[in-house]
Amino acid sequence: MISSEQTAAAARLGVLEYLAANPWRIIVTTQWPLALAQCLFYTVLGDLADGPGDGSFAFVGSLGLVLALSTVGGIGALPGTEKWGGTFHRLHLSGLPPAVVFGLRSLPYLVNGVATVVLCLMVIGPVTGHGRLSAELVPALPVLVLMAFTTAAAGLAAASPAMGRRSEVVITNGLMYLLVVTGGVLIPAGTAPVLDTVGTVLPLRHGFLAVRALLDGRSWLAETGLECLVGVGWAGFAHLLYRRQFARARRLGTDDFA
């Protein structure tokens, strides 16, 4: 049975670990400017391409990319760091399921992802002429927070091969690109049936449909519920993958080296 002391200890370790690897001066001077630059790039690209909404579509979509930088890109490196540090085998002693351990230690990445979204709303929106849109997106922040959790669940699942013998991260990188083309981030839903089908089972797609419906004054609860289901599905999948990786590593004796 999982105790509150165990979960609190894992969450506290995640915060300490995150701040050790990402001091505030690094976050403020490199991570946040990178996220702002990415948001600015895709918003301006949308303006130049004369896409839907004269850049507003791209501005909203770029918020998902900003989230994924932290919740997929950042979290994707977390299990591999454990393996490369030679401490993977000690997780067997924690008494917590491995996916729960990594999930709790991923919370700072979610906080950072949401913080960068708020920064983009405060800075990039007004700079690119979308200040009013930024204000209209404030009520959608709970949906964006939900999307942080759903992308984090998928990011953890994609990072599970890092627990194997070779500590590969290629799947995590692939997921990032897949979210860009299937999540309704830059390509409107309905443009490509294949992308729509794949995006249905991935994070962001339903979340962005909910956000855009909210902006248009339409019903958004159904799409929000579907985004929740997608997140729960990926969280359950991640749990199964990590159980399998841990059992395999213990059986093959590969849980003490990268």
Backbone torsions as a table, in degrees:
resi	resn	phi	psi	omega
1	MET	NA	135.2	-178.5
2	ILE	-81.3	127.4	179.8
3	SER	-96.3	159.1	178.4
4	SER	-66.1	-30.9	178.4
5	GLU	-65.0	-39.7	179.2
6	GLN	-65.5	-46.0	-179.2
7	THR	-65.6	-40.1	179.2
8	ALA	-64.3	-39.5	179.9
9	ALA	-66.1	-41.4	179.1
10	ALA	-65.7	-41.2	179.0
11	ALA	-65.9	-41.2	179.1
12	ARG	-64.2	-41.1	176.6
13	LEU	-60.4	-39.6	179.2
14	GLY	-61.5	-41.1	179.0
15	VAL	-65.8	-47.1	-179.1
16	LEU	-63.2	-41.8	179.8
17	GLU	-64.1	-42.4	-178.6
18	TYR	-65.1	-45.7	-178.2
19	LEU	-69.3	-29.3	176.8
20	ALA	-68.3	-39.1	-179.8
21	ALA	-84.9	-22.8	-177.7
22	ASN	-133.0	76.0	177.6
23	PRO	-58.5	158.3	-176.4
24	TRP	-56.4	-38.9	-178.3
25	ARG	-64.9	-30.5	177.0
26	ILE	-73.1	-42.1	179.4
27	ILE	-61.1	-46.4	-174.6
28	VAL	-72.8	-36.6	-173.2
29	THR	-94.8	-16.5	-178.6
30	THR	-126.3	-52.3	-173.9
31	GLN	-68.5	-49.2	-179.2
32	TRP	-66.6	-43.8	175.5
33	PRO	-60.2	-36.5	177.5
34	LEU	-63.2	-44.0	179.0
35	ALA	-64.2	-42.4	178.4
36	LEU	-63.2	-41.2	179.8
37	ALA	-65.0	-38.7	179.2
38	GLN	-66.0	-44.7	178.3
39	CYS	-60.6	-43.7	179.3
40	LEU	-63.0	-44.0	-177.7
41	PHE	-59.7	-50.4	-176.6
42	TYR	-70.8	-31.7	177.4
43	THR	-67.6	-46.0	178.4
44	VAL	-65.2	-38.7	177.5
45	LEU	-60.4	-40.4	177.3
46	GLY	-65.0	-37.6	176.4
47	ASP	-63.0	-45.9	-177.1
48	LEU	-68.4	-34.1	-179.4
49	ALA	-79.3	-6.4	-179.4
50	ASP	55.3	45.5	-179.3
51	GLY	-76.8	-170.0	-178.9
52	PRO	-58.4	129.6	175.4
53	GLY	77.8	14.9	178.0
54	ASP	53.0	49.7	177.5
55	GLY	95.4	-19.2	-179.0
56	SER	-66.4	-36.3	177.9
57	PHE	-61.4	-46.0	-179.7
58	ALA	-67.2	-35.5	178.8
59	PHE	-62.5	-47.3	178.3
60	VAL	-61.9	-44.8	-179.0
61	GLY	-64.8	-34.0	-179.0
62	SER	-63.6	-23.0	177.8
63	LEU	-64.1	-33.8	176.7
64	GLY	-67.9	-37.0	177.3
65	LEU	-66.3	-37.9	177.5
66	VAL	-62.6	-42.5	176.4
67	LEU	-60.3	-47.1	-175.9
68	ALA	-64.3	-28.4	176.3
69	LEU	-54.3	-39.9	-177.3
70	SER	-92.4	-45.5	-172.3
71	THR	-80.4	-22.0	175.6
72	VAL	-108.1	-54.4	-178.7
73	GLY	-64.0	-47.3	-178.9
74	GLY	-70.5	-51.5	-178.6
75	ILE	-65.2	-30.9	-179.5
76	GLY	-60.3	-25.0	-179.6
77	ALA	-88.4	-10.6	-173.4
78	LEU	-65.6	-51.1	179.1
79	PRO	-62.4	-37.6	179.1
80	GLY	-63.6	-36.7	177.7
81	THR	-61.6	-38.7	177.6
82	GLU	-62.5	-42.4	-178.4
83	LYS	-70.1	-44.4	-178.7
84	TRP	-66.3	-29.0	179.9
85	GLY	-79.1	-6.1	178.6
86	GLY	74.7	19.0	-178.6
87	THR	-110.3	6.4	-177.1
88	PHE	-58.2	-42.6	-175.3
89	HIS	-65.2	-23.6	-178.9
90	ARG	-73.4	-17.3	177.6
91	LEU	-64.9	-21.5	176.9
92	HIS	-62.8	-23.7	-175.7
93	LEU	-88.6	-6.1	-173.7
94	SER	-74.2	-27.0	-177.0
95	GLY	83.8	-2.2	178.5
96	LEU	-105.2	146.4	173.0
97	PRO	-58.4	140.0	-175.9
98	PRO	-57.2	-38.5	179.6
99	ALA	-65.0	-34.4	177.8
100	VAL	-67.5	-41.3	179.0
101	VAL	-59.3	-50.7	-178.4
102	PHE	-68.9	-33.7	177.2
103	GLY	-62.4	-45.3	179.0
104	LEU	-66.1	-38.3	-179.8
105	ARG	-75.9	-8.9	178.8
106	SER	-88.6	-9.9	-174.0
107	LEU	-55.1	-40.4	178.4
108	PRO	-60.3	-30.9	178.2
109	TYR	-67.6	-36.8	177.4
110	LEU	-65.7	-43.5	179.2
111	VAL	-61.1	-44.3	179.7
112	ASN	-64.6	-39.4	179.0
113	GLY	-62.4	-45.0	179.1
114	VAL	-66.1	-38.2	178.9
115	ALA	-62.0	-39.5	179.5
116	THR	-68.9	-33.0	175.7
117	VAL	-63.2	-44.6	178.7
118	VAL	-62.1	-40.3	177.4
119	LEU	-61.4	-42.2	178.8
120	CYS	-62.9	-39.2	177.5
121	LEU	-64.4	-37.4	-177.0
122	MET	-78.6	-31.8	-172.4
123	VAL	-107.5	-58.0	-171.9
124	ILE	-70.4	-38.4	178.8
125	GLY	-54.8	-58.2	179.0
126	PRO	-62.3	-38.4	-177.6
127	VAL	-63.2	-35.5	-176.8
128	THR	-96.8	10.2	178.8
129	GLY	83.6	16.0	179.9
130	HIS	-114.1	33.6	-179.9
131	GLY	-61.6	-40.6	178.3
132	ARG	-64.6	-40.1	178.2
133	LEU	-63.2	-38.9	177.4
134	SER	-58.6	-43.5	178.9
135	ALA	-64.7	-38.6	179.6
136	GLU	-69.1	-22.4	-179.7
137	LEU	-82.3	-12.0	-178.9
138	VAL	-57.8	-45.1	177.3
139	PRO	-63.4	-17.1	-179.8
140	ALA	-88.5	-0.4	-178.4
141	LEU	-57.0	-40.2	177.0
142	PRO	-57.9	-35.9	177.9
143	VAL	-68.5	-39.5	178.2
144	LEU	-65.6	-36.3	175.2
145	VAL	-63.9	-41.9	175.6
146	LEU	-58.5	-41.5	179.4
147	MET	-65.5	-29.0	174.5
148	ALA	-63.6	-41.1	179.1
149	PHE	-70.0	-41.3	-177.5
150	THR	-68.6	-40.6	177.5
151	THR	-68.3	-33.5	177.2
152	ALA	-65.1	-39.6	178.3
153	ALA	-62.5	-44.3	178.1
154	ALA	-66.9	-37.7	178.4
155	GLY	-62.6	-40.3	177.4
156	LEU	-64.9	-41.2	178.5
157	ALA	-63.4	-43.6	-179.6
158	ALA	-66.7	-25.9	-178.7
159	ALA	-84.2	-7.3	-175.1
160	SER	-59.9	-32.4	176.9
161	PRO	-61.0	-18.6	177.3
162	ALA	-63.9	-16.8	177.0
163	MET	-80.7	-7.3	180.0
164	GLY	-81.8	-168.5	-174.4
165	ARG	-64.6	-35.9	-172.4
166	ARG	-100.6	-5.5	178.5
167	SER	52.8	50.2	-177.4
168	GLU	-75.5	145.2	176.1
169	VAL	-120.8	8.2	-174.8
170	VAL	-64.2	-32.5	-178.8
171	ILE	-67.9	-38.4	177.1
172	THR	-61.2	-44.6	178.0
173	ASN	-63.2	-39.6	178.1
174	GLY	-63.8	-37.8	178.8
175	LEU	-62.6	-39.1	178.4
176	MET	-56.4	-49.4	-179.2
177	TYR	-67.0	-35.5	180.0
178	LEU	-64.9	-39.6	178.4
179	LEU	-64.4	-35.0	179.9
180	VAL	-61.9	-42.2	-173.3
181	VAL	-91.9	-18.1	-176.6
182	THR	-114.0	-10.8	-172.5
183	GLY	-86.3	5.5	-176.0
184	GLY	70.0	23.6	-177.6
185	VAL	-75.7	-55.5	-178.9
186	LEU	-118.2	-20.2	-179.5
187	ILE	-107.9	117.1	-177.7
188	PRO	-59.5	146.1	176.7
189	ALA	-60.0	139.1	-179.7
190	GLY	95.6	-6.8	-179.4
191	THR	-73.7	-42.6	-178.2
192	ALA	-135.2	113.2	-177.2
193	PRO	-56.0	-38.1	-179.5
194	VAL	-64.1	-45.0	178.9
195	LEU	-63.8	-38.5	177.9
196	ASP	-62.1	-41.5	-178.6
197	THR	-65.5	-46.1	179.1
198	VAL	-65.5	-43.3	-178.4
199	GLY	-62.8	-23.6	-179.2
200	THR	-60.1	-32.4	-177.4
201	VAL	-102.8	7.7	178.2
202	LEU	-111.8	157.2	176.2
203	PRO	-64.2	167.4	175.7
204	LEU	84.1	-44.2	-173.3
205	ARG	-55.0	-57.7	-178.4
206	HIS	-68.7	-33.8	178.4
207	GLY	-62.1	-44.7	179.7
208	PHE	-70.5	-34.1	174.5
209	LEU	-61.7	-37.8	177.3
210	ALA	-67.5	-43.6	-179.9
211	VAL	-62.8	-45.5	-178.4
212	ARG	-69.2	-33.1	175.5
213	ALA	-66.3	-40.4	177.9
214	LEU	-62.0	-41.9	179.2
215	LEU	-64.0	-32.6	-178.4
216	ASP	-87.6	-1.1	-179.2
217	GLY	78.4	18.2	179.1
218	ARG	-98.5	171.9	178.6
219	SER	-67.4	133.0	-175.8
220	TRP	-125.4	-4.3	-174.6
221	LEU	-67.8	-36.7	-177.9
222	ALA	-63.8	-45.7	179.5
223	GLU	-66.9	-34.7	176.3
224	THR	-63.1	-41.4	177.5
225	GLY	-62.9	-38.7	177.9
226	LEU	-67.0	-36.9	176.3
227	GLU	-63.6	-38.4	175.4
228	CYS	-60.7	-45.5	-179.8
229	LEU	-61.9	-40.8	177.6
230	VAL	-61.3	-43.8	179.2
231	GLY	-63.1	-43.0	178.2
232	VAL	-63.0	-40.9	178.4
233	GLY	-61.4	-44.2	179.4
234	TRP	-69.1	-34.5	177.5
235	ALA	-64.9	-43.2	177.0
236	GLY	-64.7	-39.6	177.7
237	PHE	-63.2	-42.2	177.8
238	ALA	-61.4	-41.1	179.1
239	HIS	-59.3	-45.6	-179.9
240	LEU	-66.0	-40.8	-178.9
241	LEU	-64.1	-42.7	-178.7
242	TYR	-70.5	-35.5	175.2
243	ARG	-60.9	-42.8	-179.9
244	ARG	-66.1	-43.7	-179.1
245	GLN	-64.4	-40.4	179.0
246	PHE	-64.9	-44.9	179.9
247	ALA	-63.8	-40.7	-179.8
248	ARG	-66.3	-43.2	-179.8
249	ALA	-64.0	-38.9	179.1
250	ARG	-67.6	-39.4	-178.2
251	ARG	-68.4	-38.0	-176.5
252	LEU	-92.7	-6.9	180.0
253	GLY	72.9	30.0	-178.7
254	THR	-107.2	16.7	-176.5
255	ASP	-90.1	6.5	-179.6
256	ASP	-119.9	11.1	176.7
257	PHE	-153.5	163.6	-178.1
258	ALA	-89.6	NA	NA
